[in-house]
Amino acid sequence: MRDTKPIYVTQPHLPPLAEFLPYLEKIWDSRVLTNGGPFHAQLEAALCDYLGVEHLALFTNGTIGLITALQALRITGEVITTPYSFVATAHSLVWNGIKPVFVDVHPDTLNLDPARIEAAITPQTTAIMPVHCYGHPCDVDAIEKIADNYNLKVIYDAAHAFGVKCHCGSVLTHGDLSVLSFHATKVFNTFEGGAIICPDAKTKVRIDHLKNFGFVDETIVVAPGINGKMSEFNAALGLLQLKGIDAALARRREVDALYRRLLPEIKGIRILSDSGEHTSNYAYFPVMVEDDYPLSRDGLYTRLREQNIFSRRYFYPLITDFPMYRGLPSAQAENLPVATAAARKALCLPIYPGLTDEDVYRVVDCLRSA
Ligand SMILES: *Cc1c(COP(=O)(O)O)cnc(C)c1O
């Protein structure tokens, strides 16, 4: 089987190289490499337009975006967040000297369960940091209600949620700030990159200062900022990637539909329900390997690898299993039964624009024959 073509869980979408060269020539001619150059300005405007948001600040990556978002809102003390995410979610809190307080997720969506948030609020709680897991929108209304009642800020880790729309337009306009990632593995990539969606021009100005060391002009520094600026190279790449994004999403949608047609006949493989309430970006295709499947999740993961198919155990381990978090009272497995079970069962199957129908059939055959 080793002679078959490898199928990876994701493959970055890239435009033809020749189409990138004119952008590079402009950068070489102008000698403007970074610090808010013309491509940076163009990409901010183009993304606002595409995503249906008013204000957006580009970043060098999503993690610096999360760290800066917390700085921008002056968040301190304790922040309620999810264990079922990429580790950067909690790390961004620790880099701000904030204590993460982990709350369990909802079994249907694997997003932070609003019904469990209130019990975790203490006098030190200042904010909630939920994640739109796999691009599935959080229960934004319930979270907003709790935040309003307790005077908490909400910062969404929207790293998975590029282009996702919920019942009232872009999901990115919810909460005080939302943070996107444009990492190579994401639906829309600039190799490395990210952005903060800002509710108003004033907030964007503050965030623009923070991402440039706090500089307001040549001689004035107003805050202990960081270097979070996106370069002209990455911004130009973003402009080019944006041209192909609709075709890339359309192919992802077809792959998603094919899996959804083929997988239900396989006993023990459960697809996360896709509530029709929102527009998905088909960023991931998670399945739950249930106890009535002939193999364990890890067994299936290994079986697929033997067939040259590289799925991903995402999210496993939980953030709360890593050594810097596992001692916290909220990190104990008894506090997080749903997330703990999901981390044992979840497997993300290959999905990306370059995946063919034959590739999908090969993956499904392998799941069926176990
Ligand atoms: C990718 C990701 C991040 C980090 O984004 P980078 O751009 O890689 O720094 C944060 N949170 C989640 C949920 C992610 O998937």
The ligand as an ORCA input file, in Angstrom:
! r2SCAN-3c Opt
* xyz 0 1
  C      -4.460     28.060     13.956
  C      -5.091     28.416     15.275
  C      -4.564     29.419     16.113
  C      -3.234     30.058     15.875
  O      -3.129     30.769     14.720
  P      -1.663     31.045     14.085
  O      -1.964     31.940     12.928
  O      -1.086     29.731     13.687
  O      -0.854     31.735     15.149
  C      -5.275     29.753     17.248
  N      -6.416     29.128     17.581
  C      -6.947     28.157     16.818
  C      -8.244     27.527     17.229
  C      -6.284     27.750     15.655
  O      -6.781     26.734     14.929
*
